[in-house]
């Protein structure tokens, strides 16, 4: 079973701004709930699968989006 991971929330915010994605739009693109996206953006952990969905929305590899503590 895959452990939970932490997304670099600063990078997430930057990418959302670059792509002009609101929490609602990112939710629609990723299929991840707005509540989960908000929690991740505020530093909470998420499943690896959720991190992958977020990374895909930003055209990034999931490894680019994870914090160093995940290594």
N, C-alpha and C positions, 0 to 999 in steps of 0.2 A: 504494500500500500504506500502511495506517495505521501510524503509529509506536506504540511502546509508551507507556503513560501511567502516572502515579503517582497512586494513590488516597490521599486524606487518611486515613491510618491511624488517627488519633485519632478522627475522625468515624466511621469504620467501627466502631471499638470501642464508641463511644457508641451508635450505632444497633443494634449487635448486643445490647448490654445492654438498651436500651429495648424491643426486640422479643423479648427472652429467647431469642436464637438462639445456640446453640453452633456451633462450627466445623462439626460434623457436620450439624446442622440446616440451616445456611446452605448447605452443600454440596448437600444434598438438594433445597432450594428452587431453587437457581441452576443446578445441573448442573455446577458448577465443582468440581474436585477439592479435597479437604481440604488437600492439600499446596500447591496454588496459593493458596487462601484464606489459609493460614498465611503464605506468603511475602508476599502483598500486605499483610496485617495487620502484617507486620514491615518494611514500607517498600520492598519490591521492586516493580519495575514489572510491568505486565500489559498484555495487549492491550486495545484500546478495547472490543471485544466483551465481554470478561470484566468490565470496569468497568461496562458497561451492565447486565449480568446482576446484578451486585452492587447497583447503584443501584435496579433494579426491585424487588429483594427488600426494599429499605428505603422503597419508594414515593417515590423521589427521582428527579430528572433527573440524568443522568450528570454534567452540568456542576457540580452541587452537590457531587459526591463527589471531583472531581479537585483536585489541589493546584494552586497558582498557577503553578508551573513549567511546566505544560502549556499555558499560554496563549501 
